[in-house]
Amino acid sequence: MKTILGIRRLEKTLQRLGGSGDNWHMTWARDGRQYLVLGDGKGWPEVAGFTGQTYHTRVYGLAGDPPDLELEHLHGYPDLVSGEGLQQHRYYGGGLLAIDDHIYHFLSAPNRSSDPPTSRFVGSKLIFSPDLGQSWKNQDGSPVCWEEEAERNRENMIFLDEPGEAFSLVSLLQMGRNYEDNTDGYVYAYAPNGNREDTMNQLVMFRVPQSRILDRSEYEFFVSCNRDGAANWSKDIGDRGVVYAFAKCRWPWTCWRPSIVFNAPLGVFMMANWGMGHDAEGAWVDNPGYLGFWVADQPWGPWRQVHEETEWTPLGDPRAQAYQPQISPRWIARDGRSFWLAFSDFQTVASEHPYYRFNYQRVEILTA
């Protein structure tokens, strides 16, 4: 494994794909496409199937490599539309993973309140597609149903009413096309350790055999590491330990939800993560967010930070409010020495948000 000394964002490579939205979790399927999560946006007018509606969550097919990209509206994905009377059916897409013909997709469930600081994510729903995004089912195989908060229970939610409301914001480790770089048969997932300001910056994780992703009883939670670097696991979520503790931001909520991929050419796991400051009422403050990168030899670490920006300002723009960085699992160079990072930017220009979209930028890895 090469020793990674740091990273460098290549500013002149920044591209801003049209449309609107955020989140951008990605997975790389065996058909060669990436599958892309959009949150709170309309999508792309130029893509067939555009409705002009605002979706809480949508999944798109994404073909090609920068700058030649082609998006596909997956007509089989069940609509999750924003609007009055629909607020109690909200779910926000998180980690997804393609294995063979299946795509597994975790969605975060908010509570009834829509006003900070009482608004928060309280659980996760798991759905899947058996045919690479053409149709979608609940965890139990029934047609997808977007339950209201009062209808959620341990039968239709993969996580609900957990200690500290942990695992309400799930990210999934990406390991190459069709998860082919995985060798131990496990899927690995990460999340902030709940919603409290003193725990939101703590990273926790679980693993599950690839063939048992839909079975919560098979989930094992990271507890600790031994001196030899091996991890200890428990099926009791109450035994979970902290994988890594990030810096703190002023108001946590959705911060510290990582993007983690395996860089096969360099033999290293890479993590991008972020933080954004908020005021006492939960509104975003008008200063840039935080961006960090970490590397590790194993999915559970130990994680070593190789880059930090306490003011993340793409193109040097001091008005930037960039957030939710996602490492594309397909767009890692063949030699592993560069990759593409996607993100949104919520900065305001003349009462508009011109960069609230799929922004992507090439990042160079500096090695010894």
C-alpha positions in Angstrom: 0.0 0.0 0.0 1.3 3.5 -0.9 1.7 6.0 1.9 -0.8 8.8 1.4 0.6 12.1 2.5 -2.4 14.3 1.5 -4.8 15.4 -1.2 -5.2 18.4 -3.4 -8.4 19.6 -5.0 -7.8 20.7 -8.6 -9.9 23.8 -8.7 -9.9 24.2 -12.5 -11.6 20.8 -13.0 -14.8 21.9 -11.1 -17.9 21.1 -13.1 -21.5 22.1 -12.2 -24.1 19.7 -13.7 -27.5 21.3 -14.2 -30.7 20.6 -12.4 -31.2 21.0 -8.6 -30.7 18.8 -5.6 -28.2 17.5 -3.0 -26.9 14.4 -1.2 -25.4 12.4 -4.2 -24.7 9.1 -2.5 -23.4 6.8 -5.3 -22.8 3.1 -6.0 -21.2 1.4 -9.0 -23.2 -1.5 -10.5 -22.2 -4.4 -12.7 -24.0 -2.8 -15.7 -21.2 -0.2 -15.5 -23.5 2.6 -14.4 -23.4 4.4 -11.2 -26.7 4.9 -9.3 -27.1 8.3 -7.8 -29.3 9.6 -5.0 -30.9 13.0 -5.3 -32.4 14.8 -2.3 -34.7 17.8 -2.1 -34.6 18.7 -5.7 -36.3 18.7 -9.1 -33.6 16.8 -11.0 -32.7 17.7 -14.5 -35.1 19.2 -17.1 -33.1 17.7 -19.9 -33.6 14.1 -18.7 -36.6 12.2 -20.0 -39.2 11.8 -17.2 -38.7 15.3 -15.7 -41.9 16.4 -14.0 -40.9 19.7 -12.4 -41.9 18.4 -9.0 -39.6 18.6 -6.1 -38.6 15.2 -4.7 -37.6 14.5 -1.2 -35.6 11.6 -2.7 -35.0 10.1 -6.1 -32.5 7.7 -7.6 -31.0 8.2 -11.1 -28.9 6.1 -13.3 -25.5 7.8 -14.2 -23.4 6.6 -17.1 -20.1 7.8 -18.3 -17.0 9.6 -17.0 -16.3 13.3 -16.5 -17.1 15.4 -18.4 -19.3 13.2 -20.6 -22.2 12.1 -18.3 -25.6 10.7 -19.1 -28.4 10.6 -16.6 -31.5 8.3 -16.6 -34.7 8.9 -14.7 -35.6 5.5 -13.2 -39.3 5.4 -13.8 -39.8 2.5 -11.4 -38.5 4.4 -8.4 -41.6 5.2 -6.2 -42.3 8.9 -6.1 -41.5 10.7 -2.9 -42.7 14.2 -3.7 -42.4 17.3 -1.6 -45.6 19.4 -1.0 -48.3 20.3 1.4 -50.1 17.3 2.9 -47.1 15.1 2.1 -44.7 16.2 4.9 -45.5 13.2 7.1 -44.4 10.8 4.4 -40.9 12.2 4.2 -37.8 10.0 3.8 -34.4 11.2 2.6 -32.2 8.8 0.6 -28.9 7.8 2.1 -26.4 5.0 1.4 -27.1 2.6 -1.5 -25.1 -0.5 -2.7 -25.3 -2.5 -5.9 -24.5 -6.2 -5.7 -25.3 -8.3 -8.8 -28.8 -7.3 -9.9 -29.8 -5.8 -6.5 -29.6 -2.3 -5.2 -30.0 -1.8 -1.5 -31.0 1.6 -0.4 -31.2 3.1 3.2 -33.5 6.1 3.7 -33.5 8.4 6.7 -36.8 9.1 8.5 -37.3 12.5 10.0 -39.6 13.1 13.0 -42.9 15.1 12.7 -41.4 18.4 13.6 -40.1 20.4 10.6 -38.7 23.2 12.7 -35.2 23.2 14.2 -33.9 22.5 16.8 -36.5 19.8 17.5 -36.4 18.4 13.9 -34.1 15.4 13.6 -33.7 12.1 11.9 -35.0 9.3 14.1 -34.7 6.0 12.1 -33.9 4.3 8.8 -36.0 2.5 6.2 -34.4 -0.1 3.9 -35.7 -0.8 0.4 -34.2 -2.7 -2.4 -34.5 -3.2 -6.2 -34.1 -6.8 -7.6 -33.5 -5.5 -11.1 -31.1 -2.6 -11.1 -33.5 0.1 -10.3 -36.5 -0.8 -12.5 -38.7 -1.8 -9.6 -38.4 -1.4 -5.8 -39.6 -3.3 -2.7 -39.8 -3.0 1.0 -37.4 -4.9 3.2 -39.9 -7.7 3.5 -40.4 -7.9 -0.3 -43.8 -6.1 -0.4 -44.3 -3.1 -2.7 -42.7 0.1 -1.3 -44.9 2.1 1.1 -43.9 5.4 2.5 -45.3 5.1 6.0 -46.3 8.1 8.1 -44.4 8.6 11.4 -47.3 7.0 13.4 -47.2 3.9 11.1 -43.5 3.2 11.5 -42.5 0.2 13.6 -39.8 -2.4 13.9 -41.4 -4.5 11.1 -41.2 -1.8 8.4 -38.0 0.1 9.6 -34.5 -1.3 9.8 -33.6 1.1 12.6 -36.1 2.9 14.9 -36.0 4.1 18.5 -32.4 3.0 18.8 -30.2 4.2 21.6 -29.5 7.9 20.9 -31.4 7.5 17.6 -28.2 6.1 16.1 -28.0 4.8 12.6 -30.6 7.2 11.3 -28.2 8.5 8.7 -26.6 5.4 7.0 -23.7 5.5 4.5 -22.4 2.3 2.8 -18.8 1.4 2.0 -18.2 1.2 -1.7 -15.7 -1.4 -3.0 -15.4 -1.2 -6.7 -17.8 -2.2 -9.5 -20.5 -4.6 -8.3 -18.7 -4.6 -4.9 -16.1 -6.9 -6.6 -13.1 -5.6 -4.5 -14.6 -7.0 -1.3 -12.9 -10.3 -0.1 -14.5 -11.1 3.3 -18.2 -11.3 2.3 -19.4 -8.5 4.5 -21.2 -5.2 3.7 -20.0 -2.3 5.9 -22.1 0.7 6.9 -21.5 3.9 8.9 -23.5 6.5 10.6 -23.3 9.4 13.2 -23.9 8.1 16.7 -27.3 9.7 17.1 -28.6 13.3 17.2 -27.2 14.8 20.3 -24.6 17.5 19.9 -22.1 15.6 22.0 -22.5 12.4 20.0 -23.3 13.5 16.4 -19.6 13.8 15.6 -18.9 10.2 16.6 -18.7 7.6 13.9 -20.3 4.2 14.5 -20.6 1.2 12.1 -22.1 -2.2 11.5 -21.4 -5.1 9.2 -23.7 -7.8 7.7 -23.0 -10.8 5.4 -23.8 -9.8 1.8 -26.6 -12.3 1.5 -28.3 -11.2 4.6 -28.6 -7.4 4.2 -32.3 -7.5 4.6 -32.1 -9.4 7.9 -31.6 -7.0 10.9 -30.9 -10.0 13.2 -27.6 -10.6 11.3 -26.3 -7.1 11.8 -23.1 -6.9 13.9 -22.0 -3.6 15.5 -18.4 -2.5 15.8 -17.3 -2.5 19.5 -13.6 -2.0 19.6 -10.2 -2.9 18.1 -7.6 -5.3 19.4 -3.9 -4.5 19.6 -3.4 -6.5 16.4 -5.9 -4.3 14.5 -8.7 -6.9 14.4 -12.2 -5.6 15.2 -14.6 -6.9 17.9 -18.3 -7.1 16.9 -21.6 -7.5 18.8 -25.2 -8.1 17.7 -26.3 -5.9 20.5 -26.5 -2.2 19.3 -26.0 -1.1 22.9 -22.4 -2.5 22.8 -21.5 -0.2 19.9 -18.2 1.7 20.2 -16.9 4.8 18.5 -14.9 4.2 15.4 -13.7 7.8 15.1 -14.6 11.2 16.7 -14.6 14.2 14.3 -14.4 17.9 15.2 -17.6 19.5 16.4 -19.7 22.0 14.6 -22.2 24.4 16.2 -25.3 22.5 15.4 -25.0 18.9 14.3 -28.2 17.5 12.6 -27.0 16.0 9.3 -23.3 16.8 9.6 -20.6 14.0 9.8 -22.3 11.6 7.5 -19.3 10.1 5.6 -18.5 8.9 2.2 -16.2 5.9 2.3 -14.7 4.0 -0.7 -12.0 1.4 -1.2 -9.2 2.6 -3.5 -8.1 -0.8 -4.9 -5.0 0.4 -6.8 -3.5 1.9 -3.6 -5.0 -0.7 -1.3 -6.5 1.9 1.0 -9.9 2.9 2.4 -10.7 6.6 1.9 -13.2 8.7 3.8 -14.5 12.2 3.1 -16.6 14.0 5.7 -17.9 17.4 6.5 -19.4 19.8 9.0 -21.5 22.9 8.7 -22.1 25.6 11.2 -25.7 26.6 12.3 -27.1 29.3 14.5 -29.2 28.7 17.6 -32.4 28.3 15.6 -30.8 25.7 13.3 -30.4 28.0 10.2 -27.2 27.7 8.3 -24.7 30.5 8.9 -23.2 32.2 5.9 -19.7 30.9 6.4 -18.0 28.0 4.6 -18.2 24.5 6.0 -15.5 22.0 7.0 -14.0 19.3 4.7 -11.7 16.5 5.8 -10.2 13.3 4.3 -9.0 10.2 6.1 -7.4 6.9 5.1 -7.2 3.5 6.8 -6.0 -0.1 6.1 -9.3 -1.7 7.3 -13.0 -0.6 7.0 -13.0 0.1 10.8 -9.7 2.0 10.8 -7.7 3.2 12.6 -8.4 6.3 10.5 -5.7 8.8 9.9 -6.5 12.3 8.7 -4.6 13.4 5.6 -6.4 16.7 4.7 -8.4 19.4 6.5 -10.1 22.6 5.3 -11.7 24.5 8.2 -13.1 26.8 5.4 -14.1 24.7 2.4 -14.2 27.2 -0.5 -14.4 25.7 -4.0 -12.8 28.1 -6.5 -11.8 30.2 -3.6 -15.3 31.6 -3.3 -15.7 33.0 0.3 -19.5 32.7 0.0 -19.4 29.0 -0.6 -21.5 26.7 1.6 -20.4 23.4 0.2 -21.5 20.3 2.0 -22.1 16.5 1.7 -19.0 15.5 -0.2 -19.3 12.1 -2.0 -16.4 10.2 -3.5 -17.4 8.6 -6.8 -16.6 4.8 -6.6 -16.3 4.6 -10.4 -14.3 7.8 -11.0 -11.1 6.6 -9.2 -8.1 6.7 -11.6 -6.6 3.4 -12.7 -3.5 4.1 -10.7 -5.5 5.2 -7.7 -3.8 8.6 -7.6 -6.9 10.7 -8.2 -10.7 10.6 -7.9 -13.7 12.8 -8.4 -15.6 14.4 -5.5 -19.3 15.4 -5.8 -21.0 17.9 -3.5 -23.7 20.5 -3.2 -23.3 24.2 -2.4 -26.1 26.1 -0.7 -24.6 29.6 -1.1 -27.1 32.4 -1.8 -26.6 34.8 -4.8 -29.3 37.4 -5.3 -31.9 35.2 -3.4 -31.1 32.2 -5.6 -29.0 29.1 -4.9 -27.2 28.7 -8.3 -24.9 25.9 -7.1 -27.4 23.7 -5.4 -26.8 20.9 -7.8 -24.4 18.1 -8.7 -21.0 19.8 -8.5 -18.0 17.6 -9.1 -14.2 18.2 -8.9 -11.1 16.1 -9.5 -8.9 15.5 -6.5 -5.3 14.4 -6.6 -3.8 12.0 -4.0 -0.3 12.8 -2.9 1.8 9.7 -2.1 5.3 9.0 -0.8 
